[in-house]
């Protein structure tokens, strides 16, 4: 999914945040981001790309320092992912 990384980097440029290797956290239909501190704008970029991940079935956000508003964006992105079955928020600000 190199094209997804390119799209993610575009969102990061538009939102003025640093991109990271997003696709390295997506394996076997699961997106898992653990102990990675996300800025508000980086969270927005992740929320933009989650619905585009193919066959996404699970999202795990663990210890990412997510605020309530960032968590809301991720939940909405999960809702927009047609194949998603499970999402978990662990050790965040909510």
NURO-782849 format. One line per field, with one value per atom (N, C-alpha, C): residue number from 1; x, y, z; atom name. Coordinates in steps of 0.05 Angstrom, whole numbers, plus 5000, padded with zeros to 4 digits. Layout:
BEGIN
pos <- NUM  ... $
u <- X  ... $
v <- Y  ... $
w <- Z  ... $
site <- CA  ... $
This chain:
BEGIN
pos <- 1  1  1  2  2  2  3  3  3  4  4  4  5  5  5  6  6  6  7  7  7  8  8  8  9  9  9  10  10  10  11  11  11  12  12  12  13  13  13  14  14  14  15  15  15  16  16  16  17  17  17  18  18  18  19  19  19  20  20  20  21  21  21  22  22  22  23  23  23  24  24  24  25  25  25  26  26  26  27  27  27  28  28  28  29  29  29  30  30  30  31  31  31  32  32  32  33  33  33  34  34  34  35  35  35  36  36  36  37  37  37  38  38  38  39  39  39  40  40  40  41  41  41  42  42  42  43  43  43  44  44  44  45  45  45  46  46  46  47  47  47  48  48  48  49  49  49  50  50  50  51  51  51  52  52  52  53  53  53  54  54  54  55  55  55  56  56  56  57  57  57  58  58  58  59  59  59  60  60  60  61  61  61  62  62  62  63  63  63  64  64  64  65  65  65  66  66  66  67  67  67  68  68  68  69  69  69  70  70  70  71  71  71  72  72  72  73  73  73  74  74  74  75  75  75  76  76  76  77  77  77  78  78  78  79  79  79  80  80  80  81  81  81  82  82  82  83  83  83  84  84  84  85  85  85  86  86  86  87  87  87  88  88  88  89  89  89  90  90  90  91  91  91  92  92  92  93  93  93  94  94  94 $
u <- 5016  5000  5017  5036  5053  5036  5015  4998  4984  4978  4966  4985  5011  5031  5033  5031  5033  5009  4985  4961  4963  4973  4976  4996  5018  5037  5025  5008  4994  4977  4961  4945  4963  4985  5004  5014  5021  5030  5008  4983  4961  4955  4958  4952  4977  4999  5024  5033  5035  5046  5066  5082  5103  5091  5096  5086  5104  5093  5108  5101  5114  5110  5084  5062  5035  5030  5039  5033  5048  5069  5082  5066  5045  5027  5001  5000  4977  4986  4977  4984  4960  4956  4935  4908  4900  4874  4872  4894  4894  4912  4902  4918  4922  4947  4954  4976  4969  4988  4991  5014  5019  5043  5040  5061  5072  5055  5063  5047  5060  5047  5038  5013  5002  4994  5002  4992  4963  4950  4922  4920  4938  4938  4946  4965  4972  4949  4934  4910  4889  4886  4868  4877  4903  4913  4908  4912  4906  4876  4859  4831  4823  4836  4830  4837  4858  4868  4855  4846  4835  4814  4794  4773  4784  4808  4820  4836  4842  4858  4841  4852  4837  4831  4806  4798  4804  4804  4809  4788  4796  4777  4781  4805  4810  4828  4822  4839  4845  4871  4879  4895  4886  4900  4907  4933  4942  4964  4959  4979  4988  4969  4976  4971  4964  4959  4937  4916  4894  4875  4868  4848  4820  4801  4773  4766  4775  4768  4782  4807  4822  4809  4801  4788  4762  4747  4723  4728  4749  4757  4763  4778  4785  4760  4742  4717  4701  4699  4684  4697  4724  4738  4733  4732  4726  4698  4679  4651  4650  4667  4667  4681  4694  4708  4688  4680  4658  4664  4689  4696  4704  4705  4715  4696  4708  4692  4699  4724  4733  4750  4745  4765  4769  4794  4801  4817  4810  4825  4834  4861  4872  4892  4890  4909  4912  4889  4889  4876  4872  4861  4831  4817  4788  4779 $
v <- 4975  5000  5026  5027  5051  5076  5072  5095  5106  5090  5099  5117  5110  5126  5153  5154  5179  5196  5185  5200  5210  5193  5201  5225  5224  5245  5271  5269  5292  5305  5289  5299  5312  5300  5312  5339  5341  5368  5388  5381  5399  5408  5389  5395  5404  5407  5417  5401  5375  5357  5338  5326  5308  5280  5271  5244  5223  5199  5176  5152  5130  5107  5093  5104  5095  5066  5058  5031  5009  5017  4996  4988  5003  4996  4982  4976  4962  4934  4913  4886  4867  4851  4831  4842  4864  4878  4892  4894  4907  4931  4954  4978  4981  4980  4981  5002  5023  5044  5045  5035  5032  5050  5065  5082  5101  5112  5132  5157  5178  5203  5218  5222  5236  5265  5283  5311  5312  5333  5336  5333  5347  5346  5319  5306  5279  5260  5264  5248  5253  5277  5284  5270  5270  5256  5226  5214  5185  5180  5198  5194  5196  5212  5215  5189  5176  5152  5126  5124  5098  5087  5102  5090  5080  5088  5079  5054  5045  5020  4996  4980  4958  4936  4927  4905  4909  4934  4940  4928  4911  4898  4906  4917  4923  4948  4966  4989  4989  4990  4992  5017  5035  5059  5057  5052  5047  5067  5082  5101  5121  5134  5154  5183  5187  5214  5228  5213  5224  5240  5264  5280  5270  5281  5274  5280  5304  5311  5293  5286  5267  5240  5231  5205  5205  5227  5229  5226  5239  5236  5208  5194  5166  5148  5153  5137  5142  5167  5173  5159  5159  5145  5115  5104  5075  5070  5087  5084  5085  5100  5102  5079  5061  5038  5015  5007  4988  4960  4952  4925  4923  4946  4947  4932  4915  4900  4908  4916  4921  4946  4964  4985  4987  4992  4994  5019  5033  5056  5049  5048  5040  5061  5069  5087  5114  5126  5152  5171  5196  5216  5213  5197  5195  5183 $
w <- 5000  5000  5000  4982  4980  4973  4957  4950  4975  4994  5019  5035  5035  5048  5035  5008  4994  5000  5001  5009  5037  5056  5083  5085  5071  5071  5060  5041  5030  5052  5067  5089  5110  5116  5135  5126  5101  5091  5093  5085  5087  5116  5134  5162  5178  5164  5176  5200  5196  5216  5203  5220  5210  5203  5179  5172  5185  5187  5196  5178  5181  5165  5173  5166  5174  5166  5143  5133  5149  5164  5180  5204  5210  5232  5223  5197  5186  5176  5190  5183  5185  5164  5165  5174  5162  5166  5193  5208  5234  5234  5243  5247  5277  5285  5313  5318  5333  5339  5370  5379  5408  5416  5437  5448  5428  5411  5391  5397  5406  5413  5388  5385  5362  5369  5352  5355  5345  5351  5341  5311  5297  5268  5256  5269  5260  5264  5285  5289  5267  5259  5237  5212  5206  5182  5184  5207  5210  5206  5217  5213  5184  5169  5140  5125  5134  5119  5128  5152  5162  5144  5135  5118  5091  5084  5058  5060  5085  5088  5080  5061  5050  5071  5072  5089  5119  5128  5156  5173  5192  5210  5239  5246  5274  5276  5295  5301  5331  5338  5366  5369  5387  5394  5423  5429  5456  5464  5485  5496  5475  5462  5441  5450  5475  5485  5470  5463  5448  5466  5457  5471  5463  5477  5471  5442  5432  5404  5384  5390  5372  5372  5395  5397  5381  5382  5367  5337  5327  5299  5291  5308  5302  5302  5321  5322  5297  5288  5263  5239  5238  5217  5217  5242  5244  5234  5241  5232  5201  5188  5159  5145  5160  5149  5147  5124  5121  5131  5133  5141  5171  5185  5212  5231  5248  5268  5296  5302  5329  5330  5349  5354  5384  5392  5420  5426  5447  5457  5485  5489  5514  5524  5549  5561  5546  5539  5527  5547  5539  5557  5562  5546  5548  5575 $
site <- N  CA  C  N  CA  C  N  CA  C  N  CA  C  N  CA  C  N  CA  C  N  CA  C  N  CA  C  N  CA  C  N  CA  C  N  CA  C  N  CA  C  N  CA  C  N  CA  C  N  CA  C  N  CA  C  N  CA  C  N  CA  C  N  CA  C  N  CA  C  N  CA  C  N  CA  C  N  CA  C  N  CA  C  N  CA  C  N  CA  C  N  CA  C  N  CA  C  N  CA  C  N  CA  C  N  CA  C  N  CA  C  N  CA  C  N  CA  C  N  CA  C  N  CA  C  N  CA  C  N  CA  C  N  CA  C  N  CA  C  N  CA  C  N  CA  C  N  CA  C  N  CA  C  N  CA  C  N  CA  C  N  CA  C  N  CA  C  N  CA  C  N  CA  C  N  CA  C  N  CA  C  N  CA  C  N  CA  C  N  CA  C  N  CA  C  N  CA  C  N  CA  C  N  CA  C  N  CA  C  N  CA  C  N  CA  C  N  CA  C  N  CA  C  N  CA  C  N  CA  C  N  CA  C  N  CA  C  N  CA  C  N  CA  C  N  CA  C  N  CA  C  N  CA  C  N  CA  C  N  CA  C  N  CA  C  N  CA  C  N  CA  C  N  CA  C  N  CA  C  N  CA  C  N  CA  C  N  CA  C  N  CA  C  N  CA  C  N  CA  C  N  CA  C  N  CA  C  N  CA  C  N  CA  C  N  CA  C  N  CA  C  N  CA  C  N  CA  C $
